Amino acid sequence: KQIYELINLTFPIAEKNLRIQINQLKDKELIDFITDDKLGNAHYYFMTRDGHNSIGGYYPYPKVPQYNLFHHLMVTNALINVLTLFNEHPHLLYVQSERRQVFEVKDCDPSKKGKIYNVSDFLFCFEAKSELKINWYFEIELTMKTKNRYTNNILPKYLALLQRDKNARLIYV
């Protein structure tokens, strides 16, 4: 369902044709799927290592596709919802995933490789008429964190980000 919704935001395709394409990718072992009984026994597709290599993926291949499956599903749902609202917005420049944000930081400074980065789940970058870039950061949380974690880790990180860039926005769900 998510694949269908995401693709149809920019490229109309019938669900039947999408299923054919997915089956062909599965037969070529470029994608695979997992099921999770807690999530309705549906298929959750992910790119295999061969699939990742076939597109010249420059991000590291995720070692465990099942890791944080529910979080990935909720982030993708939020991304689809926001894209549905802003996909045709004339000032939307680009959307960056969490992985892309980390890659951008590490790519720009080789000394930062191997460090852990706290970045948003995804961001939308808009360009104002004055050519000013405005980032909207989206953070999707599924569980409550401890008070200590909020006060010492999460909130200071985002407050510092918002203080550095007065035009940035944080949507914390």
BARO-249091 format. One line per 10 residues: number of its first residue (from 1); their letters; for each residue y, x, z of N, C-alpha, C, O. Coordinates in nm, 2 decimals. Layout:
% BARO-249091
NUM = a = Y/X/Z/Y/X/Z/Y/X/Z/Y/X/Z  ...
END
This chain:
% BARO-249091
1 = kqiyelinlt = -0.12/0.08/0.00/0.00/0.00/0.00/0.13/0.09/0.00/0.22/0.06/-0.07  0.13/0.19/0.08/0.24/0.28/0.09/0.26/0.35/-0.05/0.38/0.36/-0.09  0.16/0.40/-0.10/0.17/0.47/-0.23/0.23/0.38/-0.34/0.32/0.41/-0.41  0.18/0.25/-0.34/0.22/0.15/-0.43/0.37/0.13/-0.41/0.45/0.12/-0.51  0.41/0.10/-0.29/0.55/0.07/-0.26/0.64/0.19/-0.29/0.75/0.18/-0.35  0.60/0.31/-0.26/0.68/0.43/-0.28/0.70/0.46/-0.43/0.81/0.48/-0.48  0.59/0.45/-0.51/0.60/0.47/-0.65/0.69/0.37/-0.72/0.77/0.40/-0.81  0.67/0.24/-0.68/0.74/0.13/-0.75/0.89/0.13/-0.71/0.96/0.05/-0.77  0.94/0.21/-0.63/1.08/0.22/-0.61/1.15/0.28/-0.73/1.27/0.24/-0.76  1.08/0.36/-0.80/1.14/0.43/-0.92/1.06/0.41/-1.05/1.12/0.42/-1.16
11 = fpiaeknlri = 0.94/0.38/-1.03/0.85/0.38/-1.15/0.76/0.26/-1.14/0.66/0.26/-1.07  0.79/0.15/-1.21/0.70/0.03/-1.20/0.56/0.05/-1.25/0.54/0.10/-1.37  0.46/0.02/-1.17/0.32/0.04/-1.21/0.24/-0.07/-1.14/0.27/-0.11/-1.03  0.15/-0.13/-1.22/0.07/-0.24/-1.16/-0.03/-0.18/-1.06/-0.07/-0.07/-1.08  -0.06/-0.26/-0.96/-0.15/-0.21/-0.86/-0.29/-0.17/-0.92/-0.35/-0.07/-0.87  -0.34/-0.24/-1.01/-0.46/-0.21/-1.08/-0.46/-0.08/-1.14/-0.55/0.00/-1.13  -0.35/-0.05/-1.21/-0.34/0.08/-1.28/-0.32/0.20/-1.18/-0.37/0.31/-1.20  -0.26/0.17/-1.07/-0.25/0.27/-0.96/-0.38/0.30/-0.91/-0.42/0.42/-0.88  -0.46/0.20/-0.88/-0.60/0.22/-0.83/-0.68/0.31/-0.93/-0.76/0.39/-0.88  -0.67/0.28/-1.06/-0.74/0.36/-1.16/-0.69/0.51/-1.15/-0.78/0.60/-1.15
21 = qinqlkdkel = -0.56/0.53/-1.14/-0.51/0.67/-1.13/-0.56/0.74/-1.00/-0.60/0.85/-1.00  -0.56/0.66/-0.89/-0.61/0.72/-0.76/-0.76/0.76/-0.77/-0.80/0.86/-0.72  -0.84/0.67/-0.83/-0.98/0.70/-0.85/-1.00/0.82/-0.93/-1.09/0.90/-0.91  -0.92/0.84/-1.04/-0.93/0.96/-1.12/-0.90/1.08/-1.05/-0.96/1.19/-1.06  -0.79/1.08/-0.97/-0.76/1.19/-0.88/-0.87/1.22/-0.78/-0.90/1.34/-0.75  -0.93/1.12/-0.73/-1.04/1.13/-0.63/-1.16/1.20/-0.70/-1.22/1.29/-0.64  -1.19/1.15/-0.82/-1.30/1.20/-0.89/-1.28/1.35/-0.93/-1.38/1.43/-0.93  -1.16/1.39/-0.95/-1.13/1.53/-0.98/-1.11/1.62/-0.85/-1.09/1.74/-0.86  -1.13/1.55/-0.74/-1.12/1.62/-0.61/-0.98/1.67/-0.58/-0.97/1.77/-0.51  -0.88/1.61/-0.64/-0.74/1.65/-0.61/-0.68/1.58/-0.49/-0.59/1.62/-0.43
31 = idfitddklg = -0.74/1.46/-0.46/-0.71/1.39/-0.34/-0.84/1.35/-0.27/-0.94/1.34/-0.33  -0.83/1.31/-0.14/-0.94/1.26/-0.07/-0.88/1.15/0.02/-0.76/1.13/0.03  -0.96/1.09/0.10/-0.91/0.99/0.20/-0.99/1.00/0.33/-1.10/1.05/0.33  -0.92/0.95/0.43/-0.99/0.93/0.56/-0.97/0.79/0.59/-0.89/0.72/0.54  -1.06/0.74/0.68/-1.04/0.61/0.74/-1.03/0.62/0.89/-1.08/0.71/0.95  -0.97/0.52/0.94/-0.95/0.51/1.09/-0.96/0.37/1.13/-0.88/0.28/1.10  -1.07/0.34/1.21/-1.10/0.21/1.25/-0.99/0.14/1.33/-0.97/0.02/1.33  -0.91/0.23/1.41/-0.80/0.18/1.49/-0.69/0.12/1.40/-0.61/0.04/1.44  -0.68/0.17/1.27/-0.58/0.13/1.18/-0.62/0.04/1.07/-0.56/0.03/0.97  -0.73/-0.04/1.10/-0.77/-0.14/1.01/-0.87/-0.10/0.90/-0.89/-0.17/0.80
41 = nahyyfmtrd = -0.93/0.02/0.92/-1.04/0.07/0.83/-0.99/0.08/0.69/-1.07/0.07/0.59  -0.86/0.10/0.66/-0.81/0.12/0.53/-0.83/0.27/0.49/-0.86/0.35/0.58  -0.81/0.30/0.36/-0.81/0.44/0.32/-0.68/0.50/0.33/-0.58/0.44/0.29  -0.67/0.62/0.38/-0.55/0.69/0.40/-0.56/0.82/0.31/-0.64/0.91/0.35  -0.49/0.83/0.20/-0.51/0.94/0.11/-0.43/1.06/0.15/-0.32/1.05/0.20  -0.48/1.18/0.11/-0.41/1.30/0.13/-0.45/1.39/0.02/-0.56/1.38/-0.05  -0.37/1.49/-0.01/-0.39/1.58/-0.12/-0.49/1.69/-0.07/-0.47/1.75/0.04  -0.59/1.72/-0.14/-0.68/1.83/-0.11/-0.62/1.96/-0.14/-0.51/1.97/-0.20  -0.68/2.07/-0.10/-0.63/2.20/-0.12/-0.62/2.22/-0.28/-0.52/2.28/-0.32  -0.72/2.18/-0.35/-0.72/2.19/-0.50/-0.60/2.11/-0.55/-0.53/2.15/-0.65
51 = ghnsiggyyp = -0.58/1.99/-0.50/-0.46/1.91/-0.54/-0.33/1.97/-0.51/-0.24/1.97/-0.60  -0.32/2.03/-0.40/-0.20/2.10/-0.36/-0.18/2.22/-0.45/-0.06/2.24/-0.49  -0.28/2.29/-0.48/-0.26/2.41/-0.57/-0.23/2.37/-0.71/-0.17/2.44/-0.79  -0.29/2.25/-0.75/-0.27/2.20/-0.89/-0.12/2.17/-0.92/-0.08/2.18/-1.04  -0.04/2.14/-0.82/0.10/2.11/-0.85/0.19/2.22/-0.81/0.31/2.21/-0.82  0.12/2.34/-0.78/0.20/2.46/-0.75/0.28/2.44/-0.62/0.39/2.48/-0.60  0.21/2.37/-0.52/0.28/2.34/-0.39/0.32/2.47/-0.33/0.25/2.57/-0.31  0.45/2.47/-0.29/0.50/2.59/-0.22/0.51/2.57/-0.07/0.55/2.67/0.00  0.47/2.46/-0.02/0.46/2.45/0.13/0.32/2.49/0.17/0.23/2.48/0.08  0.30/2.54/0.29/0.17/2.57/0.33/0.08/2.44/0.33/0.13/2.33/0.36
61 = ypkvpqynlf = -0.04/2.45/0.30/-0.13/2.34/0.29/-0.16/2.30/0.44/-0.20/2.38/0.52  -0.15/2.17/0.47/-0.18/2.12/0.61/-0.33/2.14/0.64/-0.41/2.10/0.56  -0.35/2.20/0.75/-0.49/2.23/0.79/-0.57/2.11/0.83/-0.69/2.10/0.80  -0.51/2.01/0.89/-0.58/1.90/0.94/-0.51/1.77/0.90/-0.41/1.73/0.97  -0.55/1.71/0.79/-0.48/1.59/0.74/-0.48/1.47/0.84/-0.39/1.39/0.84  -0.58/1.47/0.93/-0.59/1.36/1.03/-0.49/1.37/1.14/-0.46/1.28/1.21  -0.43/1.49/1.16/-0.34/1.52/1.27/-0.22/1.43/1.26/-0.15/1.43/1.16  -0.20/1.35/1.37/-0.08/1.26/1.37/-0.08/1.16/1.26/0.03/1.13/1.21  -0.19/1.11/1.22/-0.20/1.02/1.11/-0.11/0.90/1.13/-0.03/0.86/1.04  -0.11/0.84/1.25/-0.03/0.72/1.28/0.12/0.75/1.26/0.20/0.67/1.21
71 = hhlmvtnali = 0.16/0.87/1.31/0.30/0.91/1.30/0.34/0.93/1.15/0.45/0.88/1.11  0.26/0.99/1.07/0.28/1.00/0.93/0.30/0.87/0.86/0.39/0.85/0.78  0.21/0.77/0.90/0.22/0.64/0.84/0.35/0.57/0.88/0.42/0.51/0.80  0.40/0.58/1.00/0.52/0.52/1.05/0.64/0.59/0.98/0.74/0.52/0.95  0.64/0.72/0.97/0.75/0.79/0.91/0.76/0.75/0.76/0.87/0.72/0.71  0.64/0.74/0.69/0.64/0.69/0.55/0.69/0.55/0.54/0.77/0.52/0.45  0.66/0.46/0.64/0.71/0.32/0.64/0.86/0.32/0.65/0.93/0.25/0.58  0.91/0.41/0.74/1.06/0.42/0.76/1.12/0.47/0.64/1.23/0.42/0.60  1.06/0.57/0.58/1.12/0.63/0.45/1.13/0.52/0.34/1.23/0.52/0.27  1.02/0.45/0.33/1.02/0.34/0.22/1.13/0.24/0.25/1.20/0.20/0.16
81 = nvltlfnehp = 1.15/0.20/0.38/1.25/0.10/0.41/1.39/0.16/0.38/1.47/0.08/0.33  1.42/0.28/0.42/1.55/0.34/0.39/1.57/0.36/0.24/1.68/0.34/0.19  1.47/0.41/0.17/1.48/0.42/0.03/1.50/0.29/-0.04/1.58/0.28/-0.14  1.44/0.19/0.01/1.46/0.05/-0.05/1.61/0.01/-0.04/1.67/-0.05/-0.13  1.67/0.05/0.07/1.81/0.02/0.09/1.91/0.11/0.01/2.01/0.06/-0.04  1.87/0.24/0.00/1.97/0.33/-0.05/1.93/0.40/-0.18/2.00/0.49/-0.23  1.81/0.36/-0.24/1.76/0.43/-0.36/1.86/0.43/-0.47/1.87/0.53/-0.55  1.94/0.32/-0.49/2.03/0.32/-0.60/2.18/0.35/-0.56/2.27/0.33/-0.63  2.19/0.40/-0.43/2.33/0.42/-0.38/2.39/0.54/-0.46/2.33/0.64/-0.48  2.51/0.52/-0.51/2.57/0.62/-0.60/2.60/0.75/-0.54/2.62/0.85/-0.61
91 = hllyvqserr = 2.61/0.76/-0.40/2.64/0.88/-0.34/2.52/0.95/-0.28/2.53/1.06/-0.21  2.40/0.89/-0.29/2.28/0.96/-0.24/2.24/1.08/-0.33/2.22/1.06/-0.45  2.24/1.20/-0.27/2.21/1.32/-0.34/2.06/1.35/-0.35/2.00/1.37/-0.45  2.00/1.35/-0.23/1.86/1.38/-0.22/1.81/1.33/-0.08/1.88/1.30/0.01  1.67/1.34/-0.07/1.60/1.31/0.05/1.52/1.43/0.08/1.45/1.48/-0.01  1.51/1.47/0.20/1.43/1.59/0.24/1.33/1.55/0.35/1.37/1.49/0.45  1.21/1.59/0.33/1.10/1.57/0.43/1.12/1.67/0.54/1.19/1.77/0.53  1.04/1.65/0.64/1.04/1.75/0.76/0.99/1.88/0.71/1.05/1.99/0.74  0.89/1.88/0.63/0.83/2.01/0.58/0.94/2.08/0.49/0.95/2.21/0.50  1.01/2.01/0.41/1.11/2.07/0.32/1.22/2.13/0.40/1.27/2.24/0.37
101 = qvfevkdcdp = 1.26/2.06/0.51/1.37/2.12/0.60/1.33/2.25/0.66/1.41/2.34/0.66  1.21/2.26/0.71/1.16/2.38/0.77/1.15/2.49/0.66/1.19/2.60/0.68  1.10/2.45/0.54/1.09/2.55/0.43/1.22/2.61/0.40/1.23/2.73/0.37  1.32/2.52/0.39/1.46/2.56/0.35/1.51/2.67/0.46/1.57/2.77/0.42  1.48/2.64/0.58/1.53/2.74/0.69/1.46/2.87/0.67/1.52/2.98/0.67  1.33/2.86/0.66/1.25/2.99/0.65/1.27/3.06/0.52/1.27/3.18/0.52  1.29/2.99/0.41/1.31/3.05/0.28/1.44/3.13/0.28/1.45/3.23/0.21  1.54/3.08/0.35/1.67/3.14/0.34/1.68/3.26/0.43/1.77/3.35/0.42  1.59/3.28/0.53/1.60/3.39/0.62/1.45/3.43/0.65/1.39/3.37/0.74  1.40/3.54/0.58/1.26/3.58/0.61/1.23/3.62/0.75/1.12/3.61/0.79
111 = skkgkiynvs = 1.34/3.65/0.83/1.31/3.69/0.97/1.27/3.57/1.05/1.23/3.58/1.17  1.29/3.45/1.00/1.26/3.33/1.07/1.12/3.28/1.05/1.08/3.17/1.10  1.04/3.35/0.97/0.91/3.30/0.94/0.82/3.32/1.07/0.84/3.41/1.15  0.74/3.22/1.09/0.65/3.22/1.21/0.71/3.15/1.33/0.64/3.13/1.43  0.84/3.12/1.32/0.90/3.05/1.44/0.88/2.90/1.42/0.85/2.85/1.32  0.88/2.83/1.54/0.87/2.68/1.54/1.01/2.62/1.53/1.10/2.67/1.59  1.02/2.52/1.44/1.15/2.46/1.42/1.15/2.32/1.46/1.05/2.25/1.43  1.25/2.27/1.52/1.27/2.13/1.55/1.36/2.07/1.44/1.48/2.09/1.45  1.31/1.99/1.35/1.39/1.93/1.25/1.35/1.78/1.25/1.25/1.74/1.31  1.44/1.70/1.19/1.41/1.56/1.19/1.29/1.52/1.10/1.25/1.61/1.02
121 = dflfcfeaks = 1.24/1.40/1.11/1.13/1.36/1.03/1.17/1.35/0.88/1.08/1.38/0.79  1.29/1.31/0.85/1.34/1.32/0.72/1.49/1.30/0.72/1.54/1.26/0.82  1.56/1.35/0.61/1.70/1.33/0.61/1.74/1.28/0.47/1.68/1.31/0.37  1.85/1.20/0.47/1.92/1.16/0.35/2.05/1.23/0.34/2.13/1.23/0.44  2.08/1.29/0.23/2.20/1.36/0.21/2.29/1.28/0.11/2.25/1.25/0.00  2.41/1.24/0.15/2.50/1.17/0.07/2.62/1.26/0.04/2.65/1.36/0.11  2.68/1.24/-0.07/2.81/1.31/-0.11/2.92/1.21/-0.12/2.92/1.12/-0.20  3.02/1.23/-0.03/3.14/1.15/-0.04/3.22/1.18/-0.16/3.20/1.27/-0.23  3.32/1.09/-0.19/3.40/1.11/-0.31/3.48/1.24/-0.30/3.51/1.30/-0.40  3.50/1.29/-0.18/3.57/1.41/-0.16/3.48/1.53/-0.17/3.52/1.65/-0.15
131 = elkinwyfei = 3.35/1.51/-0.22/3.25/1.61/-0.23/3.19/1.66/-0.10/3.12/1.76/-0.10  3.23/1.60/0.01/3.18/1.64/0.14/3.03/1.59/0.15/3.01/1.47/0.12  2.94/1.67/0.20/2.80/1.63/0.21/2.79/1.57/0.35/2.83/1.63/0.45  2.72/1.46/0.36/2.70/1.39/0.49/2.55/1.37/0.50/2.48/1.30/0.42  2.49/1.42/0.61/2.35/1.41/0.63/2.32/1.30/0.73/2.39/1.29/0.84  2.22/1.22/0.70/2.17/1.12/0.80/2.03/1.17/0.83/1.94/1.18/0.75  2.01/1.20/0.96/1.88/1.25/1.01/1.81/1.13/1.07/1.86/1.05/1.15  1.68/1.12/1.04/1.59/1.02/1.09/1.48/1.08/1.17/1.41/1.17/1.13  1.47/1.03/1.29/1.37/1.08/1.39/1.29/0.95/1.43/1.34/0.86/1.49  1.16/0.95/1.40/1.07/0.84/1.44/0.98/0.88/1.55/0.90/0.97/1.54
141 = eltmktknry = 1.00/0.82/1.67/0.92/0.85/1.79/0.83/0.73/1.81/0.87/0.61/1.81  0.70/0.76/1.84/0.60/0.65/1.87/0.57/0.64/2.02/0.52/0.54/2.07  0.60/0.75/2.10/0.57/0.74/2.24/0.70/0.79/2.32/0.78/0.86/2.27  0.70/0.74/2.44/0.81/0.78/2.53/0.78/0.92/2.57/0.67/0.96/2.60  0.88/1.00/2.58/0.87/1.14/2.63/0.91/1.14/2.78/0.97/1.05/2.83  0.89/1.25/2.84/0.93/1.26/2.98/1.08/1.28/2.99/1.14/1.32/2.89  1.14/1.25/3.10/1.28/1.26/3.12/1.32/1.41/3.10/1.43/1.44/3.04  1.24/1.50/3.15/1.27/1.64/3.14/1.27/1.68/2.99/1.36/1.76/2.95  1.18/1.63/2.91/1.17/1.67/2.77/1.30/1.61/2.69/1.35/1.68/2.61  1.34/1.49/2.73/1.46/1.43/2.66/1.58/1.52/2.70/1.66/1.55/2.61
151 = tnnilpkyla = 1.60/1.55/2.83/1.72/1.61/2.88/1.73/1.76/2.84/1.84/1.81/2.83  1.61/1.83/2.84/1.61/1.97/2.81/1.58/2.01/2.67/1.60/2.13/2.63  1.52/1.92/2.59/1.48/1.96/2.46/1.54/1.87/2.35/1.61/1.92/2.26  1.50/1.75/2.35/1.53/1.66/2.24/1.68/1.63/2.23/1.74/1.65/2.12  1.74/1.58/2.33/1.88/1.54/2.32/1.98/1.66/2.30/2.07/1.65/2.22  1.96/1.77/2.37/2.05/1.88/2.34/2.04/1.93/2.20/2.14/1.97/2.14  1.92/1.93/2.14/1.91/1.97/2.00/1.99/1.88/1.91/2.06/1.93/1.82  1.98/1.75/1.93/2.05/1.66/1.84/2.20/1.66/1.87/2.28/1.64/1.78  2.24/1.67/2.00/2.38/1.67/2.03/2.44/1.80/1.97/2.56/1.79/1.92  2.38/1.91/1.97/2.43/2.03/1.91/2.44/2.01/1.76/2.54/2.06/1.70
161 = llqrdknarl = 2.35/1.95/1.70/2.35/1.93/1.55/2.47/1.84/1.52/2.54/1.86/1.42  2.49/1.73/1.60/2.60/1.64/1.57/2.74/1.70/1.60/2.84/1.66/1.54  2.74/1.79/1.70/2.87/1.86/1.73/2.90/1.96/1.62/3.02/1.98/1.59  2.80/2.02/1.56/2.83/2.12/1.45/2.88/2.05/1.33/2.96/2.10/1.25  2.83/1.93/1.30/2.86/1.86/1.18/2.91/1.72/1.22/2.83/1.63/1.25  3.04/1.70/1.23/3.10/1.57/1.28/3.07/1.46/1.19/3.08/1.34/1.23  3.03/1.48/1.06/3.00/1.37/0.97/2.85/1.34/0.97/2.82/1.24/0.90  2.77/1.41/1.03/2.63/1.38/1.03/2.60/1.26/1.12/2.68/1.22/1.21  2.49/1.19/1.09/2.45/1.08/1.16/2.30/1.10/1.20/2.23/1.16/1.13  2.27/1.04/1.32/2.13/1.05/1.37/2.08/0.91/1.39/2.14/0.83/1.46
171 = iyv = 1.97/0.87/1.32/1.90/0.74/1.34/1.77/0.78/1.41/1.68/0.83/1.35  1.77/0.74/1.54/1.66/0.77/1.63/1.58/0.65/1.66/1.63/0.56/1.73  1.46/0.64/1.61/1.38/0.51/1.62/1.27/0.54/1.72/1.19/0.45/1.74
END
